[in-house]
């Protein structure tokens, strides 16, 4: 796929005038077409290209993100369009990638880095925890770190253990980091643009099994809404700290994020055939967390199940249960249930279907919500 926007000649001297005209023509045609089937990968690619076009301080780097376009092709075409000064490959050294991004962010740039796979980010964990998360507080607000750490995460692709981790709990636990995870194509575009605009560091968790999912999306309209003049830098910031009601319901609430949202929606669809109305909440931004929307739903339904691919012990799902219980105790008709990955290392590809939360496990948890009372 190709990015839908090109830079100006000033921002990219390596791109010929003919290439720039061709990219601009393709972008105009796409915008004129209105809603079209768009993959999550295309939405993220377009968000990166649009951000680079809008702000010359935005640059992209990581392992194989240049001419290859990334393992999942999310950065496809960016080097050809914007030049090697703004989208480039790095050595296989995640700690060095993050450390270089910190230096660039301190000096006025907005780096967007890719960790390639979830578990590959662990060599950079010390940099993220000790420097990325703490710099703003350490300097009493004098130094900001407007950087995005993109991490493809989660299972469902038949990968092995070092390629399918759900590592969001590590980052959510670390004060000073924002943690985003989109579950729809449109949110992929919106949330990545918002992450790049943020003056605080964002760990952007991309559900890799959803890269090839398609929705009817008008990317031109999303771009226009994001870049409307208004309060702050954009008027289109609508997702940070705001969960979404992915499906309304009345009997119980399914709370999910990222790759677990489609599974929760499938479970709600199956439950409807049995006469139960399940509301599905898409958390969207784990940090900051939207207590208001989540708790409003649970107070209405009186029952809740939290769904996540990650291990259940000491996890984001644990935190959600605690927060809901503290705020909704007197509204609950049954204890909150969780459906998560099992507390074992990620299994071999042929076994992942038993490890990951599925519709049957979710419906079993719903059945266990003390309906007889």
N, C-alpha and C positions, 0 to 999 in steps of 0.2 A: 504494500500500500504506500501511497505517497502522502506527504503532509499537504494540507489544503491551503496553506498560506506560505508565502515567501517573504523574506526580509527585503528591506530597501537596499539599494546598491551601496549605501554608506555602511550599513551593518555587515555586508557580505561581499567583499570585493572579489571572492573566488567564484561567484556565480555569474554566468554570462547573462547578458540582457535577454537573450532568447529563452533561456531557462526560466528567468524571472517572469517573463511575459506568459509563458506556458503555464506556470504554476498559478499565476494570478487569474488566468482565464479559466483554469480548472476550478479554482475556488469560487469564482463568480457563478459558474454553471451549477456547482453543488448547492450554493446558497439559493439560487433561483428555483431549484427543484423542490424545495420544501422537505417535509419529513420523508426519510428513506430508511431502508434496513441498514443499520449501522452496528458493527461489532464493538464490544468493549475495547478491543485493541485499537480500532480506528478512532474511537472517541478520545482515548488517552493520547494517541499519536497527534491528533488534531489539537488537543489542548496544549501539548508541548510546543507545537509549531506556532499556534496563535500567541502563546505567551512569549516565545522568542521574537516573534514579529513585533509585538506590542512593546517590548522592553529589551533593549540591547544588552542589559546587564544579566539577562537570563542565559545560562549556558548549561549544557548537558554533557556528562561524562561518566565513564564506568567501563566495565569489561565487555568488549565486543559491541558497544552501542554505536560505533561509528559506521564504517562501511557495511558491516553485517546487518546493522539495524537492530541489534539485541537478539537474545535467544528467542524471545517471543515476538520479535519484530515491532516492538512498541516505538522504537526510535528510527524506524525505517525511513530513509530519505532525508533525515535531518542534516546529516553531514553534506550530502550533495546540494542541499538547498542553502544552508547557512554557513558552510565552510568548516574546516577542521579547527578553527579557532573557537568555535562555539559548540561543536558536538564532536567529541574525540574519545578515542580508546585510551585506557590506562593499563599499566601492568596489573598482574593478578595479585593485588595487595589491597584488601579492603580497608585496613587501617590507614594506609596511605591515601586512599580515595577520600575517606571521611576527613582525615587531617587536612588534606589540601582544600576540601570544601570549606572547612572552618576558616582557614586563612583567607580564602576568597570572599566568604560572607562578611568577615570582619572588615574587609577592605572595599565594601560597597557592591559586590556582585551578588547574584541570586543563583547559586548553583543548584542543579537538580541532578542527583546521582542515582545510579542504579546498582543494586546489590546482586542482581542476576537471579539468585535463588535465596529463599528465606534463611536457610542454615549457613549460607555463605557469608552472611552479615556478622556472624559471631566473632571473627577476628577483629572486627571494628567496634565491638561492644564497649571496650574500655574508652575509646574516643567518644562514643555517643553518650555514655553515662557521665564521664568525668569532665567533658569539655562542651559538647553540643548542648546538653541539658542544663548545664550550670553557668554558662558564660554570662547570660543576661543578669542573673541574680548576683553572680560574683562581682560584676562591675557596677552594681546598683543601677542597672538600666542604661548605662552609658554605651554598652556594646550590644548590638543586636545580631542575631544569626538567622537571616532570612534564607534558609536552605531546606530542601526537600530530599528525604531519603526514600527512594522508591524500592519497595521490597515485594516481589511476587511471592505469594505465600499460600499455604493450604494444600490439600490433597485433591484427589479426583482426576489425576492425569496419568495414573499408572506409573508414577515415579518412585524412586527409592527413598530411603529415610532422610538423606541429606538434601532432598529436593521438595519435601512435602511438609515441613514443619509449620505449625501455627504458633508463631513466636510473639503474638501481639501482647501477651501478658507482661513480658519483660519490659516492653516500651511503655505500656500503660502504667506500670508501677513506678516508672522513673519520672519524678517531678521535673517539670521544665520542658517536656516534650508534648506536642499534640500528636494524636494518633487517629488517622482517618482510614476508613475502609468502605469503598463504594460497593453497592450491590446491583446497580442498574447502569445501563449504558449512559443515560443522561447524567447521572450522578458521577460517573467516571470523568466526564468532561468538566462538569461544574466543580467538583471537589478538587480536582487537580489544579484547575485555574486558581481556586481559592487558596490552596496550599502554597502555590508559587507566589501569590500576592502577600502571604502572611509574613510579618516581620519576626515571627517566632519559628523555631525549627519544627518541621512536620515529618513524622514517619508515616509514609503513605503506603498502606498495605493493600496490594492488588491481588484479588482472588484469581489465581492463575487458571483455574478450571473454567472461569467465566470470560476469559479473553475472547472466545469465539462465539459467545452468545450474541444474539441480535435483537434489537428493538427498533421500532419506528421512531427516529429521532431527527429533528431539524437542527443540525450543527450550526448553521448560519444564525438561527434564532437564538440558540444558546450563547453564541459568541456576542451577538448584539446585546442580549440582556446582561451579560457579564460586564461589558465595557460601557454600559450606560453611565453617564456622569451622575454623581450623587454623593452621599455621605462617604467619607473615607476615599479609598482609591477606586472602588467600584460600587455600583448599586446592586450588583448581582449576587452578592454573598448571602446565600440563603440556607446553607447546609451546616455550617460549623455550630456544634452544640445543639443541633435540632434534629431529633429523630423524625421518622416519617411513618405514618400509618399506611403500610403497604396493602392491607386488606382489612376492612372494618368487620367487626364481629361483636357478639354480646355474651357468649358463654365462658370463654377463657381467652387469655392473651398469650400468644407465642412471641417471645422476644429473641431476636436474632440479629446478626450482623454479617456483612461480607458474604462468603460462600454459603452460609447457612440460611440466608434469606430465601432463595429459591426452594430449598428443602422445606422450610416452614410453610411457604405458600402452597406447595404440593400437599403437605399434610392437612392444611386448612381446607383445600379443595376436596380431599378424600373425606375429611370429617363432615363436610357439608352433605355428602351423600348419605351419611348416617344420621343426619338431623342435628348436628352440632355446629354452632356458629363461632368460629375462632377468629379473633383479631390478631393480625400479624404486625409487629412493630419492627421496623428496620432502624437500628441504632445509628447507623451512618458514621458519626464521629464518636469513637470510644472515649477519647479525651479531646475536648470537654464532653461530658456526658449529659444527656438531656433527661434529668430526673422528672421534669414536669410532664412531658408527653408520655413517658413510660408509666409513671404512676397514675396519671389520669386514666389510662386504659385499664390498669389493674384494679383501680378503685371501682371502675364501671363493671368489670367482669367478675371480680372476686377470686379469680384463679389465674395462675401463670405457670408457664414452662419456659425456661431459658435454653436456647439451643446454640451450640458452638462446636466446631471441629476440634478445638484445642482440648488438651487434658482438662479434666474437671477440677483437680486439686489445685488450690492456690491460683486461681485463674480469673480472667475477666468475667466469666460466668459466675464465679463465686462472688465477685464484687457486685454484680448486678443483683443477685439474690439478696445480698446483705442490704443494699440500698433500698430495694423495693420493700423488704420486710420491715426495715426501720420506719419507712414512710407510709406504709399501707397495712400495718399489722391488723388494725381493727376492721379492715375491709375484707380480709382474706377468709375465704370459706374452706381453704385447704392449704397445707404447706406447699411452698413453691418447689417445683420439680426442675431437674436439669437433665438434658440429653446432650452428652458431649462425647468427644473421643475418649477412648479408654486410657487409663493411666499406665501406658506401656509405650516404649519407643514405636515410632511409626512402622507399620508392618510391611511385608513384601507386597508388591503390586497386586497379586492375585487375592490378597486378603483384605485390601483396604475397604472393600464394600461392607465388610463386617465391622470394621473399626469406625468408619464415619457415621455420624447421625443420619438415620434414614426415616422415611415416612412411618414405617411400622413402629420403630422405637418411640417416635414422637407421639403417635396415637396411643401407644401403651401408657406413656406418661400422662397423657390427657385423661385416659380412663382411670388413672390412679388418683385423680383429684377429688376424691371423697364426694362423688355426686349423690350417693345415697343420703347424705346429710343435708 
